[in-house]
Amino acid sequence: MKTTHTHYIGSAVMMKKVADRSVGLVVTSPPYPMIDMWDEIFSRQDRKIEKALKRSDGILAFELMHQVLDRVWKEVFRVLSPGGFACINIGDATRTIGDNFALYPNHARILTATQALGFTALPCILWRKQTNAPNKFMGSGMLPAGAYVTLEHEYILILRKGGKREFTSPATKENRRQSALFWEERNQWFSDIWMDLKGTRQAMGKQKKRNRSGAFPFDLAYRLINMYSVKQDLVLDPFLGTGTTTLAAMTAGRNSAGYEIDPSLLENFYDKCKDSLGQFSSAIQHRIDLHNEFVQERLEAGKLIKHENAYYGFPVITRQEKELVFSLPVSVEQQDDERIVVNYDVPSRETATTVTATPQNTPAVSRPSGAKSKADGLLFPDFDPGS
C-alpha cells in the first residue's frame, strides 16, 4: 500500500491543481479574523482591511477578512466529493478597537457562509483549551458590571457536502470496515466537548514559525481523519502551515494535499516526514495500547467481550471492529519538490499474528516515552509536528 502527499505553495483562494469532487475530507484551521497576529496576512489579500483597522472600524474589518476566507470555502465545496466532510478548527476573537472591546464570532460567520454555499452543518465540537495565564480575566477584576468572560474554547465545525456518503461496492465496504474505530474511541471521539487535547506547545524551538502557522495538535488532525474518512481517501488542508494535517494523514493511511502561502513554513518538509516515521508507528501502537488497557479493565470487571479482531486476535466489543487493521508506515520517498510517497506494511489474515483473546497476549511494544494511559485520552501526546 502507498499514499501520496502533495503540497503546493500558493493561495487557497484558487486551488487549480485540485480536481472537482476529488477530496474525501478537508481538515484545516484558517487564520483567525480579528486576531492581530493575522492582520498583515489578511491586509495583503485586501488593502481595505488595513484601512478599516486604521479607522477603528472593527465590524467592517471583520467582514472583509471573512470575505477573503469565503473564497476558500467556495473552493473547498468545489473539490469535495459528494458526502465528503469539511472539519474547520476556528476560534472566536475578542479585541479592543479604538475604545470598544467586543467579541467577533468567527465560527458563526463561517457557518453562515458555508451553509449559503450548500454545505450541511452537523453538530460541532467544542475544543476546550484551558488557560492558566495569571492575567486571563479581563476587565474590572473583582468588581461587578465591568469584567469580561474569558474565551477558553475553540470550535471544530463539521460540514458535509450533500447527503450521506454511500459505500456500495464490495471493495469500498471492505475498506470502510478495515478503517473502523475501536468502540471506546468512537464513544470518546464523537462527544461534542473535547477536553483532552492541548494546544501546540509554543516554548520549544522555532517559536516564531509555529506562532505564524496557527498549528493545531497532531492528535486533533489524526482523530478527525480517522472519524470522517477511510483509508486511501484524499485529505486536503487549504491552510497547511507546518504540515500537521499531512503528518496525520500519513499516519492514518490517507493521501493528502495542501496549500500554504508562506514557503518558509514548509522548509525541509521531506526531512520532517522522514524523521517522523518512528513517531507514526508509535502513534498507531499507542492506540493498540489504549485498547489493551480498556479490554483489561473490562475483563477484570467481569464483563464479557464477544468478538475478536481477525488480524490481531485481540478482543473487540462489536462485530464492526473485527476487520479493523492498521497500515504501518515503513518508508518515505520524495518524488519531487511537491510530492512525497509513503509505503506501508499491511498485515493479511494469513500473516497476522495469531493470539488468544486476552490482552496480555496481544502484539504490543512498550509504550512510547511520555505516552499517557487510556484515561488521559491522547493518542501520542509527545508528538510535536511543529518542531
N, C-alpha and C positions, 0 to 999 in steps of 0.2 A: 504494500500500500504506500502511496505517495500523496503528498499535498503540496500545493504551490502557493506561494505568498508573494504578492506584488505590492510595491509601494511606489506612489507617484508623487513627485514634487510639484505642487501647484495648488490652486484654489479649488475647493469642492463645489463652488457655485456652478461649475460646468464640468462634470465628470465624463468627458467624452470617451475615455478608454474603458468605461464600464458599460456593458450592453444592457439594453432594456430587459427587465424581468429576469435577470441572471443571478440575483443575490437572494440568499435564503434568510439572512439576518443582518441587521445593522446594530452594532454596539458602539456607542460614541458618547463623548462628553464635550460639547462645544465650548468656546469661550463664553463666559457668563456676562451678558449685558449688564452694564452699570456697576461692575466690579472694576475699580480704577486701573488695575494692572492690565486690563484688556482694552483700555480706551484707545491706545495708539493703533492696535490691530484693527479695531472697528473703524477708526478715523481714516486709515489708509484705504479702506473699502468705500467710504463715503465721507467726503470732507464736510458735509453738512452736520455730521455728528460732532466734530470738533467745534464748529461754530455754535451749536446748540449748548454744548457744555460750557463754553466761554460766556454765553448769555445766561447761564444758570437755568436753562430750560430742561429740567430733568425728564419731564414727560415726553418731550419731542425726541431727546437723545435716546431714551429707552425704545421708543417706537422705531426710530431709524436703525438702531442696532439690530432689532429683531427683523427688520425688512432685509437686512443682509443675510441673516440666518434663514429667512423664508425661502430664499433662492436655493439653499442647500436642501431643505426639506422637500422642495419640489423635485430635485434630482433624486433624492432618496426614494420618493414614491415611484419615480420612473424606473429605477433599476431593481426595485424589489419585485420578486416573483409573487404571483397570487398566493395568498395565505402566508406570506413572509412577514416577519416581525421587525420592528424598529424599537430598540431599547435606548432611551436617551437619558443620561445622567445630567441633571441640571439643578442648580441651587437658585433660590430667590436671592435678591440683593437688597441690602439696606445701605443708604448713603445720604449724606448731607450735601445738598446742592444749594449754594447760597446759604440761607439761614434755615432751610427747610429739611428736616430729617424725614425720610419716607421709605416705605417698602416698595420694591419694584418686583412684581410677581412673574418672574421669568417662566416658571412652569405653566402658569395659566395662559400666558401669551403664546407659548409653543403649542399647547393643546388646541387653542383656538385656530392657529394657522394650519396645523396638521389635519385637524378634522375638516377644515374647509377644502383641503386637497383631496379628501376622500378616505383618509385613514379612519379606522375604527379604534376608539380609545378603550383600552381594557383597564381593569383595576391596577393602579400604580403601586409602587413600593416606596415606602419612606425609609431612607437610609439615615439612621441616627448617628451623627458624628459628634461625639461628646467633646465639649470644650472645657479645658481646665485652666485657661488663662486667668490670671488674677484680675484682669480688667474686663471680664466677659460681660458684666452688667453695664448697660449704657443708660445715661440719663441722670436722674437726680439721686442716685444711690438709695439710701434707706427712706427717703421722703416720698410720700404717695403723690399720685397725679403728675408724674413727670418722668418716670423711668420707662424703658422700652424692653419688651420681651426679646431675649437673645435667640437667634436662629441657630439651632443645633442639629438640623436635619437637612438633607437634600432629597430630591425626588429621582426616582427611576421611572420614567414614563414608558408604558408598554403600549405600543401601537401595532395594529395589524392591517395589512393591505387586503381588502376583500374578505371573503369568508374563510372558514377553517381549511387548513391545508389537507389535501387528500393524499393518502398513500394507497395506491390501487394495485400496483404490480407486485408479484411475489418478492422481487428483488428489493423494492423500496420498503415493503413491510418488514423484510428481514433486517435491513439496515436500521430501520427505526427500532426494532427490538434490541439490536446489538448496541444501540445508542442510549439504552434505558438508564434511568437513575435508580439508585438504591431507594427503598421505601422510606427510610428515615431521612434521606436527603430531600426527597420530594416534600415531606412534611415540614421540614425546616425552611427550605428554599422558597416554597410557594406561600410563605407568610407575607403579609403586607407591611411588616416592620422588620428591618434588618438592624440589629444592634451589635452584631459580632464582627463587623468589618471596620477596620480603622482606615483613615485616610493615609495616603502615601507619606512615608517619612520624609521630612524636609531637612534634617540636620546633618546628613552624611553625604559629603561629596557632591559636586556638580549641582549645588543648590539652585544656582541661577537658572540652569537649564530646566530643572524639574519644576521650578516655580512658573516658568514660562509655558510649560507644557500642559498644566492643569491635569496631570495624570491621575487616574483613579487606580485603586489597588488591583493587583493581578487577580485576587480572589473574586472581585466583583465581576470582571470580564469573563473569567473562566466559568463562574456559576451561571451567568446569563447565557453563555454559549451552549452549555450543556442543557439548560432549561428550554431554549427556544430554537434549537437547530438539531440536525442529525449529522452523523459523520459524512464527510466529503461535501457538505454544503459550503457555499461561498459566504464568508462573513466580511462585511465591509465596515470600515471606520473612516468617515469623511474628515475627521479631525484626529489624525493618527498620533500626533505628539511624539512621544518617545517609543511608541510601538507596543504598548501593553496589550492591546487587543490582538495584535499579530502573535505575540508570545502565547497568549491564552488559546488562540485558535490552533497553533502548532501542538500544544499540549493535548487539546481535545480531538485532534484528528480531523480538523476542518481546514478548508482552503481559506485564504484571506486576501483582501485588497485594502489599500488605504491611501488617502490623500493627506499631504502635510505641506503647508505653505512655507514653513521655515526649515530649510535643508539642514541646518545645524543640529536639529533635534534628532536626526537620523544618521549622524556621523558614525561610522564603524558599526552599522546595524547588523551586518552579517556576523561580525565577531561577537556581538552581544548574543545573537541567536545561537551561535556555536557554543559559546561559553555557558549558555543556559541549558544545554542538553541534559546534564545531570539533574538539574532542578526540575525539568519537565517530568522526568521519571520519578523523582521524589514526590512531586505533587500528586501523581497518579497513585503511587504506593501509599501515600498518606490517606487517600480516600479508602483504600482497602483496609488500612489500619483502623480508621474510624469505624468502618463497617464491622470489623472483627470485634472491636470493643462493644459495639451495640449488640451483636449476637451473643457475646459472652454474658453481658448483663441480663439479656432476655432469658438465656438458658438457666443462669443462676437463679432467676426469679421463678423458675418452673414453668415458663411459658413455651408452648410448642411452636416450632418452626417447621412448616410442612414441606418447603421446597428447597432445591439445591441447584446452584448455578452449574450449567453444563460445561463451562470452560475451566473453572477453578475449583469446583467441588464444595465451595463454602455455602452455608445455609443462607437462604433469602426468604423474605416474608411472602412475596407474591409470585405468581406464575410469570408475570411480565418481566421479572428480573432474571429469569433462568438463562436467557441468552445474552445478558449484558456481558460485554467483553471490552477490554481496554486495548487501544492501539498504542504501543510503546515507541516513542521516537528514538531512533537509533543513530541517525546521521543527518547532517545538514549540509547542503550543497548550494553554492552560489552559481546561478545560471548566467546572470548578467547584472548590470547595475541596479536593476529594478526587481529582479525575481530571485527568490530563494526556494529550494525544494527540500522537503523533509521526508525522509524514508522511515518506515515503521515496521516493527515486528508485531504481527497479529497472530495469536495462537489459534489453531484449529481445534476442533473437538478431539481429533486423534492425537495431537501433540500436547494438548493442555495437561497440566499436572493433575493427576487423579488423587484425591484425598478423601478421607471420611468427613462426614458433615459435622465437624467440630471446629470451632475457631482456632484451637491450639494447633491444628494440623494445616490450616490454610497457608498457602505460599505467602511468605512475607519477608521483608527485610527489616532491619532495625529502623525505628522512626527517625526521620531527619532531625539533625540537631536543631533545637529550638521549636520543633513542631509541638502542637498542643493536643490535648485529649479531645474526645468527642464533645465534651461539654463546652469547650471553647469555640467550636464551630468553624474554625478556619481550616481551609484545606492545606495551605502551605504558608504560614504566617511570616516566615523569614525570607520569602522570595520577593525581592525588591527590584522590579524591572526598570525602575528609573535610575538605577545606579550605573 
